[in-house]
Amino acid sequence: MYKNIWFKLHLILGLSAGFILFIVGFTGAILSFEKEILNAINQDTY
């Protein structure tokens, strides 16, 4: 009984932490390549 509860709790906490780390990493990558992304989107103005 307790093993099942701990497993579900660990799964939920792990997935939520993984999702938060994914968002932080993705937005950090976007911010670090901001100049290149803007150059690629607006090729005619640069």
Phi, psi and omega in degrees: 000305182292331179296320179292320179294314179297322179297313180294320178296316179296320179296314181295314179295320179294317179292321179291320177294320177297320179295317179296317178295325177296315180296317180297316180294318181294315180291327175295320177294320178297317180292325181287333178253028184300316182296316180294322179294316179295322177296321180290324181285318184249062183293329183285336182266344181265000000 
